[in-house]
Amino acid sequence: MGEAHILNNTLSFGVDSRPLEVRGNIILSLSDDVDIQMRNEMEFTISLENVVVVASFLMKLSEMRLSSFPLRDMTNIHCWLSAIFAEGLSLVHHSISTKHTYFDINCIDCTSPFFDEMILSLYNDTSNAIDTIQENTDSLLDAGFVEAFVDYTVDNAVSKCPHRPEFNPTKLDEELLLTPEKSLGLLPAVSVEKPPYFTVIYSIIAGFAFVFGILCKGIVDCRNKKWRDSLSHNGQFHLKSQQEKEKHIIETLNENTTSLFMGACIPRRVRYGIPLALALNLALLLGAHSAVLSTINVDATLAGEQFAINNFMQFSFGETLRNASKVGGAEMVALLWIFAVVWPYTKVVLSLAMWVATPKRLSVMNRGRILLWIDAAAKLSVIDIATVIIGFALLLVFIGGPDESYVNDDMLYSLKAIVVPGPGFYCMLIAQRISRVSSKLFLEYHEEVIKNAAKTYLGKIRRRR
């Protein structure tokens, strides 16, 4: 019963040994008004033989509208379209086939010596070209473009039919295509939802790390408590004596030491040089986060003509974070913000505080623990430097062909994308190096201050005796 509403359409051309030929000229020009001056004017011929296009539409007409159809509007296509029910016209089947396709191209005025050869090498197999055209056509039709266009045409036909009450004489017949602003509401909006996989994975990893840390600390505390409970009375007495001795040593160190900035055993140039180095490190971090990290230059060969595009793309830290957030990489942006922005500046400020803090405000033992954590984090930054260097070394993209060697001057097409480190990259490397060296110096001079204080304290005790 549905076949009664199917309108089958068949279009054939290029039959009876008379193929359809399409001829024309095309100009491909690429210029930057400086170095690149490429201009290729070509003549192309496309011959199609036995091409058959089939399209079947589901069409439902209103019997009442047809019975009241006036003869004066028999030649008005809009009146025939207005007789169709709303949403009563849709494409149900489509296909395209061809027996033979011939393609030829010749250069009329080409600056690239092998441009026609390159085009022919890309389309030497016309069957693949036809398959590609058919796949793209099917994708376009299946995307709803035709149905949206047909629905729009049918819906607006009533305003252009004279015998319909909705007729609008001011409606222009030339309004066939819509402006981009008017066409926004035709196709259904496709909402792209971000898959929750990454968020779930990041949450699981973070939760596991947090729980693992708590469990480790709880296990250590339980084992420590169990060990202390297992000690005899004599053992507990010696443990308490040792703890009181360590407490006395800490109090003695706090009383007989000063800040690292005022340490007498530290050379004067080092005491004043460390704050200056930290200030330089801060400036380099600001430069790394604000300047250009890298630039991509392109060296290309097209049909025997070589050209270069300098500064094809530029990357900076802030722009990278913005682009990552726009494409749904909120988790990655958060990680980069914490470990590449917040932590480096926090480390600089914390290192300066460790350098100038007195034992009255920060005990010697706590200062040592903090410096050890800073040094451990600085060692991990060396891995970041190595990763960045290897990444820059490997990021050299080469595309060439067909089946030619890298150094062949007659290569039909080739492309090299070369990453050139920018000022921000070198600022980041120098800042990481300063951070690593400064954390090592902090630990060395912290130990030197403790040794000097212990030596001074022992000297006082000997003099008293």
MARKEVO-251847 format. One record per residue (C-alpha): residue number from 1; residue in one letter; x, y, z. Coordinates in steps of 0.05 Angstrom, whole numbers, always signed. Each point is the difference from the previous one (the first is absolute). Example, Ala and Ser with C-alpha at 12.3 -4.5 7.8 and 13.67 -1.06 7.14 Angstrom:
2
PT,1,a,+246,-90,+156
PT,2,s,+27,+69,-13
//
This chain:
465
PT,1,m,+0,+0,+0
PT,2,g,+59,+45,+12
PT,3,e,+22,-7,-72
PT,4,a,-59,+43,-21
PT,5,h,+34,+60,+32
PT,6,i,+69,-12,-29
PT,7,l,+23,+45,-56
PT,8,n,+58,-32,-38
PT,9,n,+46,+46,-38
PT,10,t,+55,-22,-48
PT,11,l,+50,+45,-34
PT,12,s,+46,-27,-54
PT,13,f,+52,+36,-42
PT,14,g,+61,-18,-40
PT,15,v,-36,-59,-34
PT,16,d,+0,-27,-72
PT,17,s,+76,+8,-7
PT,18,r,-7,+75,+9
PT,19,p,+34,+14,+67
PT,20,l,-12,+64,+37
PT,21,e,+62,+44,-1
PT,22,v,+14,+57,+47
PT,23,r,+57,+47,-17
PT,24,g,+26,+59,+37
PT,25,n,+60,+39,+26
PT,26,i,+23,+3,+72
PT,27,i,+52,+46,+32
PT,28,l,+37,-19,+63
PT,29,s,+39,+58,+29
PT,30,l,+40,+5,+64
PT,31,s,+35,+65,+18
PT,32,d,+24,+37,+61
PT,33,d,+25,+61,-39
PT,34,v,+71,-15,+24
PT,35,d,+31,-67,-17
PT,36,i,-58,-45,-22
PT,37,q,-25,+15,-70
PT,38,m,-34,-62,-26
PT,39,r,-51,+3,-56
PT,40,n,-25,-61,-39
PT,41,e,-53,+8,-54
PT,42,m,-26,-66,-27
PT,43,e,-51,-27,-49
PT,44,f,-38,-61,+22
PT,45,t,-47,-49,-35
PT,46,i,-47,-48,+34
PT,47,s,-37,-51,-42
PT,48,l,-58,-40,+30
PT,49,e,-32,-60,-35
PT,50,n,-65,-35,+19
PT,51,v,-13,+37,+65
PT,52,v,-65,-19,+35
PT,53,v,-27,+38,+60
PT,54,v,-60,-31,+37
PT,55,a,-39,+36,+54
PT,56,s,-65,-24,+32
PT,57,f,-44,+48,+39
PT,58,l,-57,-16,+48
PT,59,m,-55,+50,-20
PT,60,k,-69,+8,+31
PT,61,l,-49,+48,-34
PT,62,s,-63,+30,+28
PT,63,e,-61,-24,-40
PT,64,m,-41,+61,+20
PT,65,r,+55,+48,-25
PT,66,l,+5,-38,-66
PT,67,s,-76,+0,-11
PT,68,s,-3,+76,+10
PT,69,f,+61,+13,-43
PT,70,p,-16,+57,-50
PT,71,l,+21,-7,-72
PT,72,r,+34,+68,-1
PT,73,d,+53,-25,+49
PT,74,m,+16,-65,-37
PT,75,t,+68,+27,-20
PT,76,n,+17,+28,+69
PT,77,i,+48,-48,+34
PT,78,h,-12,+32,+68
PT,79,c,-74,-19,-3
PT,80,w,+18,-72,-14
PT,81,l,+48,+0,+59
PT,82,s,-52,+31,+45
PT,83,a,-45,-61,-14
PT,84,i,+49,-44,+37
PT,85,f,-14,-15,+73
PT,86,a,+46,+32,+51
PT,87,e,+60,-47,+10
PT,88,g,-30,-43,-56
PT,89,l,+61,+2,-46
PT,90,s,+64,-37,+18
PT,91,l,+57,-35,-36
PT,92,v,-3,-75,+11
PT,93,h,+52,-27,-49
PT,94,h,+56,+28,-43
PT,95,s,+56,-28,-42
PT,96,i,+50,+20,-54
PT,97,s,+38,-43,-48
PT,98,t,+46,+11,-60
PT,99,k,+32,-46,-51
PT,100,h,+62,+39,-19
PT,101,t,+32,+65,+22
PT,102,y,+57,+35,-36
PT,103,f,+41,+57,+30
PT,104,d,+54,+41,-33
PT,105,i,+36,+64,+20
PT,106,n,+51,+43,-36
PT,107,c,+39,+60,+24
PT,108,i,-12,+65,-38
PT,109,d,+45,+45,+42
PT,110,c,+32,-34,+60
PT,111,t,+57,+22,+44
PT,112,s,+4,-71,+29
PT,113,p,+33,-43,-54
PT,114,f,-34,-66,+19
PT,115,f,-68,+25,+22
PT,116,d,-41,-37,-53
PT,117,e,+39,-64,+15
PT,118,m,-15,+7,+74
PT,119,i,-75,+9,-12
PT,120,l,-2,-60,-47
PT,121,s,+38,-43,+50
PT,122,l,-52,+16,+53
PT,123,y,-58,-19,-46
PT,124,n,+32,-54,-44
PT,125,d,-53,-50,+25
PT,126,t,-67,+31,-18
PT,127,s,-38,-57,+34
PT,128,n,+26,+22,+67
PT,129,a,-20,+72,-15
PT,130,i,-70,-22,-18
PT,131,d,-5,-41,+64
PT,132,t,+23,+60,+40
PT,133,i,-51,+46,-33
PT,134,q,-55,-51,+13
PT,135,e,+19,-9,+73
PT,136,n,+1,+76,+10
PT,137,t,-66,+7,-35
PT,138,d,-31,-54,+43
PT,139,s,+27,+33,+63
PT,140,l,-29,+67,-21
PT,141,l,-68,-29,-15
PT,142,d,-1,-42,+63
PT,143,a,+18,+61,+42
PT,144,g,-70,+29,-10
PT,145,f,+19,+57,-46
PT,146,v,-47,-20,-56
PT,147,e,-58,-13,+47
PT,148,a,+10,+67,+34
PT,149,f,+2,+35,-68
PT,150,v,-62,-37,-25
PT,151,d,-39,+15,+64
PT,152,y,+18,+73,-4
PT,153,t,-21,+4,-73
PT,154,v,-67,-35,+13
PT,155,d,-15,+42,+61
PT,156,n,+12,+65,-37
PT,157,a,-37,-21,-63
PT,158,v,-68,+18,+30
PT,159,s,+20,+74,+4
PT,160,k,+16,+0,-75
PT,161,c,-63,-34,-26
PT,162,p,-53,+51,-22
PT,163,h,-62,-43,+17
PT,164,r,+23,-16,+71
PT,165,p,-24,+44,+57
PT,166,e,+72,+5,+25
PT,167,f,+22,+32,-65
PT,168,n,+47,+59,+9
PT,169,p,+10,+41,-64
PT,170,t,+61,+34,+29
PT,171,k,+36,-66,+7
PT,172,l,+58,-2,-49
PT,173,d,+7,-61,-44
PT,174,e,+75,+9,+2
PT,175,e,+3,-20,+73
PT,176,l,+24,-70,-15
PT,177,l,+64,-2,+43
PT,178,l,+4,+25,+71
PT,179,t,+51,+43,+33
PT,180,p,+42,-35,+53
PT,181,e,-38,+37,+55
PT,182,k,-68,-25,-25
PT,183,s,+24,-71,-11
PT,184,l,+22,-11,+71
PT,185,g,-67,-27,+22
PT,186,l,-12,-48,-58
PT,187,l,+48,-57,+16
PT,188,p,-9,-33,+68
PT,189,a,+51,+22,+50
PT,190,v,+52,-53,+16
PT,191,s,+23,+5,+71
PT,192,v,+69,-28,+12
PT,193,e,+4,-25,+70
PT,194,k,+68,-11,+31
PT,195,p,+9,-74,+18
PT,196,p,+7,-9,+75
PT,197,y,+55,-52,-7
PT,198,f,+59,+47,+13
PT,199,t,-35,+34,+59
PT,200,v,-16,-67,+31
PT,201,i,+71,-26,-11
PT,202,y,+32,+63,+29
PT,203,s,-47,-3,+60
PT,204,i,+16,-73,+13
PT,205,i,+75,+12,-5
PT,206,a,-3,+61,+46
PT,207,g,-44,-37,+50
PT,208,f,+45,-61,-2
PT,209,a,+62,+43,+13
PT,210,f,-34,+36,+58
PT,211,v,-25,-64,+32
PT,212,f,+67,-34,-12
PT,213,g,+36,+57,+36
PT,214,i,-47,-3,+59
PT,215,l,+7,-76,+4
PT,216,c,+76,+4,-2
PT,217,k,+1,+51,+55
PT,218,g,-49,-40,+42
PT,219,i,+41,-64,-9
PT,220,v,+65,+35,+20
PT,221,d,-33,+31,+62
PT,222,c,-30,-67,+20
PT,223,r,+66,-37,-8
PT,224,n,+36,+55,+39
PT,225,k,-51,-4,+56
PT,226,k,+4,-76,+1
PT,227,w,+75,+3,+4
PT,228,r,-1,+50,+57
PT,229,d,-50,-43,+39
PT,230,s,+44,-61,-9
PT,231,l,+60,+34,+34
PT,232,s,+19,-19,+70
PT,233,h,+2,+50,+57
PT,234,n,+74,+9,-10
PT,235,g,-9,+8,-75
PT,236,q,-53,+53,+9
PT,237,f,+45,+37,+48
PT,238,h,+57,+1,-51
PT,239,l,-49,+22,-55
PT,240,k,-25,+57,+43
PT,241,s,+71,+20,+16
PT,242,q,+18,+0,-74
PT,243,q,-61,+43,-17
PT,244,e,+19,+50,+55
PT,245,k,+71,+2,-27
PT,246,e,-25,+14,-70
PT,247,k,-45,+54,+26
PT,248,h,+58,+31,+37
PT,249,i,+42,-2,-64
PT,250,i,-55,+34,-39
PT,251,e,-8,+54,+52
PT,252,t,+75,+10,+2
PT,253,l,+3,+6,-76
PT,254,n,-57,+50,+0
PT,255,e,+37,+42,+53
PT,256,n,+68,-2,-33
PT,257,t,-19,+8,-74
PT,258,t,-27,+57,-42
PT,259,s,-35,+3,-66
PT,260,l,+38,-24,-62
PT,261,f,+2,+72,-24
PT,262,m,+38,+20,+63
PT,263,g,+43,-62,+6
PT,264,a,+72,+19,+15
PT,265,c,+26,-64,-32
PT,266,i,-32,+17,-66
PT,267,p,+39,+46,-47
PT,268,r,-27,+70,-6
PT,269,r,-8,-5,-76
PT,270,v,-42,-63,+9
PT,271,r,-44,+30,+54
PT,272,y,-19,+58,-45
PT,273,g,+5,-38,-64
PT,274,i,-54,-52,+17
PT,275,p,-57,+52,+6
PT,276,l,+23,+31,-66
PT,277,a,+0,-69,-33
PT,278,l,-70,-13,+26
PT,279,a,-22,+67,-28
PT,280,l,+31,-18,-67
PT,281,n,-35,-68,+4
PT,282,l,-66,+35,+11
PT,283,a,+11,+46,-60
PT,284,l,+18,-59,-44
PT,285,l,-63,-37,+21
PT,286,l,-41,+61,-18
PT,287,g,+36,+2,-68
PT,288,a,-13,-74,-11
PT,289,h,-75,+8,+13
PT,290,s,-9,+64,-40
PT,291,a,+49,-7,-59
PT,292,v,-5,-45,-61
PT,293,l,+20,-71,+17
PT,294,s,+10,-26,-71
PT,295,t,-12,+18,-73
PT,296,i,-15,-48,-57
PT,297,n,+34,+15,-67
PT,298,v,-22,-37,-63
PT,299,d,+46,-18,-57
PT,300,a,-41,-27,-59
PT,301,t,+9,-23,-71
PT,302,l,-60,+0,-46
PT,303,a,+7,-27,-70
PT,304,g,+74,+16,-3
PT,305,e,-7,+71,+29
PT,306,q,+30,+11,+69
PT,307,f,-25,+51,+50
PT,308,a,+4,+13,+75
PT,309,i,-51,+27,+49
PT,310,n,+33,+29,+61
PT,311,n,-39,+9,+65
PT,312,f,-55,-45,-26
PT,313,m,-25,-13,+71
PT,314,q,+22,+27,+68
PT,315,f,-13,-30,+68
PT,316,s,-1,+33,+68
PT,317,f,-17,-27,+68
PT,318,g,-62,+43,+11
PT,319,e,-27,-14,-69
PT,320,t,+10,-74,+9
PT,321,l,-39,+0,+65
PT,322,r,-58,+39,-32
PT,323,n,-3,-46,-60
PT,324,a,+2,-62,+44
PT,325,s,-57,+27,+43
PT,326,k,-42,+15,-62
PT,327,v,+5,-72,-26
PT,328,g,-19,-31,+66
PT,329,g,+68,-11,+32
PT,330,a,-19,+31,+67
PT,331,e,+36,-55,+39
PT,332,m,+64,+9,-40
PT,333,v,-4,+76,+9
PT,334,a,-8,-10,+75
PT,335,l,+61,-45,+3
PT,336,l,+42,+48,-42
PT,337,w,-23,+59,+42
PT,338,i,+19,-34,+65
PT,339,f,+67,-31,-20
PT,340,a,+24,+50,-52
PT,341,v,-26,+66,+28
PT,342,v,-18,-3,+73
PT,343,w,+55,-46,+24
PT,344,p,+61,+35,-33
PT,345,y,-20,+68,+29
PT,346,t,-16,-32,+67
PT,347,k,+68,-33,+0
PT,348,v,+35,+66,-12
PT,349,v,-38,+35,+56
PT,350,l,+10,-58,+47
PT,351,s,+75,-4,-15
PT,352,l,+8,+74,+15
PT,353,a,-38,-10,+65
PT,354,m,+46,-58,+19
PT,355,w,+61,+44,-15
PT,356,v,-21,+59,+44
PT,357,a,-41,-34,+55
PT,358,t,+32,+0,+70
PT,359,p,-2,-62,+46
PT,360,k,-48,+38,+45
PT,361,r,-53,+0,-56
PT,362,l,+20,-66,-32
PT,363,s,+39,-53,+36
PT,364,v,+63,-29,-30
PT,365,m,-30,-70,-6
PT,366,n,-63,+25,-35
PT,367,r,+43,+41,-47
PT,368,g,+39,-62,-18
PT,369,r,-63,-40,-14
PT,370,i,-28,+54,-45
PT,371,l,+65,+6,-38
PT,372,l,+2,-75,-11
PT,373,w,-70,+2,-30
PT,374,i,+18,+59,-44
PT,375,d,+62,-37,-25
PT,376,a,-40,-63,-15
PT,377,a,-50,+41,-41
PT,378,a,+57,+35,-36
PT,379,k,+29,-67,-20
PT,380,l,-66,-20,-32
PT,381,s,+4,+63,-43
PT,382,v,+61,-28,-34
PT,383,i,-45,-52,-31
PT,384,d,-44,+56,-28
PT,385,i,+61,+32,-33
PT,386,a,+22,-65,-32
PT,387,t,-71,-13,-25
PT,388,v,-5,+69,-31
PT,389,i,+68,-6,-34
PT,390,i,-16,-68,-29
PT,391,g,-68,+24,-23
PT,392,f,+30,+58,-37
PT,393,a,+52,-45,-32
PT,394,l,-52,-50,-24
PT,395,l,-52,+49,-24
PT,396,l,+24,+7,-71
PT,397,v,-56,-20,-48
PT,398,f,+17,-22,-70
PT,399,i,-50,-18,-55
PT,400,g,+25,-16,-70
PT,401,g,-19,-39,-60
PT,402,p,-17,-38,-37
PT,403,d,+54,-52,+17
PT,404,e,+58,+48,-7
PT,405,s,+62,+9,+42
PT,406,y,+6,+56,+50
PT,407,v,+54,+37,-40
PT,408,n,-30,-7,-69
PT,409,d,-7,+69,-32
PT,410,d,-54,-26,-48
PT,411,m,-47,-20,+56
PT,412,l,-71,+17,-18
PT,413,y,-19,+22,+70
PT,414,s,+33,+2,+67
PT,415,l,-9,+36,+66
PT,416,k,+44,+10,+61
PT,417,a,-26,+29,+64
PT,418,i,+58,+22,+44
PT,419,v,-10,+22,+72
PT,420,v,+45,+59,+19
PT,421,p,+6,+13,+76
PT,422,g,-19,+70,+20
PT,423,p,+21,+46,+57
PT,424,g,-49,-31,+48
PT,425,f,+31,-69,-11
PT,426,y,+70,+24,+18
PT,427,c,-28,+40,+60
PT,428,m,-32,-64,+25
PT,429,l,+64,-40,-7
PT,430,i,+42,+52,+36
PT,431,a,-52,+8,+55
PT,432,q,-2,-75,+11
PT,433,r,+76,-3,+4
PT,434,i,+4,+58,+50
PT,435,s,-55,-34,+41
PT,436,r,+39,-65,+1
PT,437,v,+67,+31,+19
PT,438,s,-30,+46,+53
PT,439,s,-36,-57,+36
PT,440,k,+66,-39,+3
PT,441,l,+37,+61,+27
PT,442,f,-54,+11,+52
PT,443,l,+10,-70,+28
PT,444,e,+76,+6,+0
PT,445,y,+1,+66,+37
PT,446,h,-54,-24,+47
PT,447,e,+45,-58,+20
PT,448,e,+59,+48,+4
PT,449,v,-37,+45,+48
PT,450,i,-18,-59,+44
PT,451,k,+71,-26,+1
PT,452,n,+27,+69,+17
PT,453,a,-51,+8,+56
PT,454,a,+18,-68,+29
PT,455,k,+74,+16,-4
PT,456,t,-11,+66,+36
PT,457,y,-43,-32,+54
PT,458,l,+52,-55,+13
PT,459,g,+55,+54,+5
PT,460,k,-40,+37,+53
PT,461,i,-9,-64,+41
PT,462,r,+75,-14,-2
PT,463,r,+17,+70,+22
PT,464,r,-47,-6,+59
PT,465,r,+34,-64,+22
//
